[in-house]
């Protein structure tokens, strides 16, 4: 599977957490429903995005929070 630089950076967060096996289906997953992200993981992901992209992620904003459910939506947040 081929990733852009932004996608690879986001994917790295999930492979560190779940292993490389997640890459095959990362675009299809709902990270909340699958139990991949819980409330503490959301904070870690927001911090990771801020560190890697210099972009503040307001996890109190429901639209932002919902975007963190899916890989492609996370990529759109930082692109």
Residue frames as qw, qx, qy, qz and C-alpha x, y, z in Angstrom:
[[0.000, 0.890, 0.455, 0.000, 0.00, 0.00, 0.00],
 [0.438, 0.305, 0.017, 0.846, 1.33, 3.39, -0.98],
 [0.258, -0.825, -0.412, 0.286, 1.00, 6.45, 1.25],
 [0.241, 0.836, -0.054, 0.491, 1.75, 10.13, 0.79],
 [0.342, 0.285, -0.553, 0.704, 4.10, 11.69, 3.35],
 [0.429, -0.316, 0.248, -0.809, 1.16, 12.98, 5.40],
 [0.892, -0.127, -0.227, -0.369, -0.61, 9.62, 5.25],
 [0.740, 0.161, -0.569, 0.319, 2.58, 7.79, 6.25],
 [0.054, 0.336, -0.511, 0.790, 3.04, 10.04, 9.27],
 [0.671, -0.232, 0.142, -0.690, -0.53, 9.36, 10.41],
 [0.913, 0.050, -0.378, -0.144, -0.17, 5.64, 9.64],
 [0.446, 0.346, -0.654, 0.504, 2.99, 5.57, 11.78],
 [0.381, -0.336, 0.433, -0.744, 0.94, 6.53, 14.82],
 [0.877, -0.059, 0.042, -0.474, -1.38, 3.57, 14.28],
 [0.830, 0.258, -0.482, 0.104, 1.37, 1.06, 13.46],
 [0.142, 0.410, -0.655, 0.618, 3.19, 2.02, 16.66],
 [0.548, -0.196, 0.406, -0.704, -0.04, 1.33, 18.54],
 [0.876, 0.122, 0.236, -0.404, -1.43, -1.69, 16.67],
 [0.613, -0.191, 0.687, 0.339, 1.40, -3.11, 14.55],
 [0.052, 0.317, -0.561, -0.763, 1.93, -3.17, 10.80],
 [0.134, 0.307, 0.932, 0.138, -1.05, -5.47, 10.25],
 [0.175, 0.692, 0.465, -0.524, -3.37, -2.48, 10.53],
 [0.007, -0.459, 0.375, 0.805, -2.04, -0.96, 7.31],
 [0.071, 0.134, 0.880, 0.451, -3.96, -3.31, 5.04],
 [0.120, -0.648, -0.727, -0.192, -7.32, -2.08, 6.28],
 [0.258, -0.317, -0.320, 0.855, -6.52, 1.30, 7.82],
 [0.147, -0.031, -0.279, -0.949, -8.67, 3.21, 5.31],
 [0.478, -0.335, -0.681, -0.442, -11.75, 1.10, 6.11],
 [0.438, -0.296, -0.732, 0.431, -11.66, 1.15, 9.91],
 [0.324, -0.804, -0.106, -0.487, -13.77, 3.16, 12.30],
 [0.382, 0.345, -0.652, 0.557, -11.14, 3.62, 15.01],
 [0.413, -0.292, 0.422, -0.753, -13.75, 4.22, 17.71],
 [0.887, -0.023, -0.062, -0.458, -16.03, 1.28, 16.87],
 [0.833, 0.250, -0.475, 0.133, -13.08, -1.10, 16.53],
 [0.724, -0.680, -0.038, 0.115, -11.71, -0.02, 19.92],
 [0.726, 0.300, -0.066, 0.616, -8.47, 1.18, 18.37],
 [0.133, 0.386, -0.202, 0.890, -8.84, 4.67, 19.84],
 [0.381, -0.666, -0.615, 0.179, -10.22, 5.33, 23.30],
 [0.094, -0.982, -0.148, -0.065, -10.42, 8.71, 25.03],
 [0.522, -0.699, 0.303, 0.383, -6.78, 8.68, 26.15],
 [0.623, 0.105, 0.545, 0.551, -5.60, 7.59, 22.69],
 [0.264, 0.849, 0.368, 0.273, -7.48, 10.54, 21.19],
 [0.279, -0.939, 0.124, 0.157, -5.44, 12.88, 23.38],
 [0.621, -0.370, 0.515, 0.461, -2.23, 11.10, 22.32],
 [0.541, 0.461, 0.546, 0.443, -3.24, 11.31, 18.64],
 [0.081, 0.972, 0.190, 0.114, -4.03, 15.03, 18.93],
 [0.431, -0.800, 0.308, 0.280, -0.66, 15.61, 20.59],
 [0.672, -0.039, 0.577, 0.463, 1.09, 13.53, 17.93],
 [0.418, 0.721, 0.431, 0.346, -0.55, 15.58, 15.15],
 [0.126, -0.991, 0.006, 0.039, 0.41, 18.82, 16.86],
 [0.559, -0.594, 0.447, 0.369, 4.03, 17.67, 17.19],
 [0.615, 0.097, 0.629, 0.465, 4.35, 16.30, 13.65],
 [0.302, 0.609, 0.522, 0.515, 2.38, 18.93, 11.74],
 [0.172, -0.055, -0.203, 0.962, 2.35, 21.96, 14.04],
 [0.363, -0.349, -0.428, -0.751, -1.43, 21.99, 13.87],
 [0.267, -0.088, 0.647, -0.709, -3.61, 22.36, 16.96],
 [0.388, -0.250, -0.810, -0.362, -6.37, 19.77, 17.20],
 [0.369, -0.225, 0.361, -0.826, -9.31, 20.85, 19.36],
 [0.239, -0.113, -0.962, -0.064, -10.75, 17.57, 20.61],
 [0.171, 0.373, 0.622, -0.667, -13.58, 19.45, 22.32],
 [0.439, 0.363, -0.248, -0.784, -14.98, 20.30, 18.87],
 [0.768, 0.127, 0.573, -0.254, -17.43, 17.53, 17.95],
 [0.725, 0.662, -0.099, -0.166, -16.67, 17.85, 14.22],
 [0.189, 0.689, -0.693, 0.095, -12.96, 17.35, 14.89],
 [0.505, -0.265, 0.765, -0.298, -13.66, 14.48, 17.25],
 [0.838, 0.341, 0.343, -0.255, -15.79, 12.73, 14.63],
 [0.567, 0.735, -0.361, -0.088, -13.06, 13.23, 12.00],
 [0.132, -0.591, 0.783, -0.142, -10.67, 11.27, 14.22],
 [0.836, 0.021, 0.454, -0.306, -12.78, 8.16, 13.64],
 [0.865, 0.427, 0.244, 0.098, -11.42, 7.50, 10.13],
 [0.659, -0.212, 0.287, 0.662, -7.96, 7.58, 8.58],
 [0.352, 0.483, 0.422, 0.682, -8.91, 9.63, 5.51],
 [0.204, -0.908, -0.280, -0.236, -10.67, 12.24, 7.67],
 [0.615, -0.664, 0.066, 0.419, -7.60, 12.57, 9.90],
 [0.569, 0.067, 0.370, 0.731, -5.45, 13.11, 6.80],
 [0.118, 0.738, 0.405, 0.527, -7.88, 15.85, 5.64],
 [0.431, -0.873, -0.193, 0.119, -7.57, 17.58, 9.01],
 [0.559, -0.596, 0.238, 0.525, -3.84, 18.01, 8.64],
 [0.541, 0.247, 0.501, 0.628, -3.64, 18.60, 4.89]]
